[in-house]
Amino acid sequence: MNSVRAMQRPTLAAVLELLKPITWFAPMWAFGCGVVSSGLPASERWPVIVAGIVLAGPLVCATSQAINDWFDRHVDAINEPNRPIPSGRIPGRWGLYIAMIGTALSLAVAATLGSWVLGAAIVGLVLAWLYSAPPIRLKQNGWFGNSAVALSYEGLPWFTGAAVMAAVMPDWRIILVAFLYSVGAHGIMTTNDFKAVEGDRKLGVRSLPVMLGEDFAAKLACVVMAVPQMVVIGLLAYWDRPVHALIVGGLLAAQFVLMVSLLKDPKGKAAWYNATGTTLYVLGMLTSAFALGAGGA
């Protein structure tokens, strides 16, 4: 029976579910911020822009989802047996094969977009494998795992978008702002961990809510999200972009209001905050990208 299952092929619907298209938005948005921050016209660069969007979402991010589900298949068989791999809809070792094919395709596309893009793709893919694969499994620790995801979802795609446009290493101001938003995204990853606190405790996953307690982890997440944005506001003002600084400041002020509710009930309000506060956060990213682009960064 096992040999028969191994010879079966997964359906396209099962593969798509494995690759989780809903997760592609964040890196694709960050890539778009990179494109905007370059300040270069898109009119003559649409082919590489489209290729970069595909690289950020349907290739690198999707591959990371396949990698994660393959190495989590035994745990998912207990906790989420209806997922594509434990349910058998992705039979045999097809989950691993899809992850490997995705890795190869991602590197091939990145190579066509230049050495800086290839370098960023390599870093992102290495982090994806380290995040999920034993013996390292960065996801077992909230500090390291959330850092890897934040960098992969925000900083690297932003860098890639700017590099695709300029075909050289992006300006240092672009790299700095992308890094700051990556730091802030660590806090977003922490709020996302509240949904699985009980399961993480049982499985020995050392998420920040498990290690630090839910209340302190929520406070830390708010600080980590807010401080980088405050630095960005200061930088935009220093770079003579006062209007953009005021807009990001207003978005941050709105986040502060939402954070008050989050801190009253971290576990109950985490999903709500991810749908509201995170939206304001990514709008601040785009505003900062326009500021950088207007300044010819």
Secondary structure as the mmCIF struct_conf table of DSSP 4:
data_model
#
loop_
_struct_conf.conf_type_id
_struct_conf.id
_struct_conf.beg_label_comp_id
_struct_conf.beg_label_asym_id
_struct_conf.beg_label_seq_id
_struct_conf.end_label_comp_id
_struct_conf.end_label_asym_id
_struct_conf.end_label_seq_id
HELX_RH_AL_P HELX_RH_AL_P1 ASN A 2 MET A 7
HELX_RH_AL_P HELX_RH_AL_P2 LEU A 12 LEU A 19
HELX_RH_3T_P HELX_RH_3T_P1 PRO A 21 TRP A 24
HELX_RH_AL_P HELX_RH_AL_P3 PHE A 25 SER A 37
TURN_TY1_P TURN_TY1_P1 SER A 38 SER A 38
BEND BEND1 ALA A 42 ALA A 42
TURN_TY1_P TURN_TY1_P2 SER A 43 GLU A 44
HELX_RH_AL_P HELX_RH_AL_P4 TRP A 46 VAL A 54
HELX_RH_PI_P HELX_RH_PI_P1 LEU A 55 CYS A 61
HELX_RH_AL_P HELX_RH_AL_P5 ALA A 62 PHE A 71
TURN_TY1_P TURN_TY1_P3 ASP A 72 ASP A 72
HELX_RH_AL_P HELX_RH_AL_P6 ARG A 73 ASN A 79
TURN_TY1_P TURN_TY1_P4 PRO A 81 ASN A 82
BEND BEND2 ARG A 83 ARG A 83
TURN_TY1_P TURN_TY1_P5 PRO A 84 GLY A 88
BEND BEND3 ARG A 89 ILE A 90
TURN_TY1_P TURN_TY1_P6 GLY A 92 ARG A 93
HELX_RH_AL_P HELX_RH_AL_P7 TRP A 94 THR A 112
TURN_TY1_P TURN_TY1_P7 LEU A 113 LEU A 113
HELX_RH_AL_P HELX_RH_AL_P8 SER A 115 SER A 132
BEND BEND4 ALA A 133 ALA A 133
TURN_TY1_P TURN_TY1_P8 PRO A 134 ILE A 136
HELX_RH_3T_P HELX_RH_3T_P2 LEU A 138 GLN A 140
STRN STRN1 ASN A 141 ASN A 141
HELX_RH_AL_P HELX_RH_AL_P9 GLY A 142 ALA A 150
HELX_RH_PI_P HELX_RH_PI_P2 LEU A 151 GLY A 155
HELX_RH_AL_P HELX_RH_AL_P10 LEU A 156 ALA A 166
BEND BEND5 ALA A 167 VAL A 168
HELX_LH_PP_P HELX_LH_PP_P1 MET A 169 ASP A 171
HELX_RH_AL_P HELX_RH_AL_P11 TRP A 172 ASN A 192
HELX_RH_3T_P HELX_RH_3T_P3 ASP A 193 ALA A 196
HELX_RH_AL_P HELX_RH_AL_P12 VAL A 197 LEU A 203
TURN_TY1_P TURN_TY1_P9 GLY A 204 GLY A 204
STRN STRN2 ARG A 206 ARG A 206
HELX_RH_AL_P HELX_RH_AL_P13 LEU A 208 LEU A 212
HELX_RH_AL_P HELX_RH_AL_P14 GLU A 214 TYR A 238
TURN_TY1_P TURN_TY1_P10 TRP A 239 ASP A 240
HELX_RH_AL_P HELX_RH_AL_P15 PRO A 242 LYS A 264
BEND BEND6 ASP A 265 ASP A 265
HELX_RH_AL_P HELX_RH_AL_P16 PRO A 266 ALA A 294
TURN_TY1_P TURN_TY1_P11 GLY A 295 GLY A 296
#
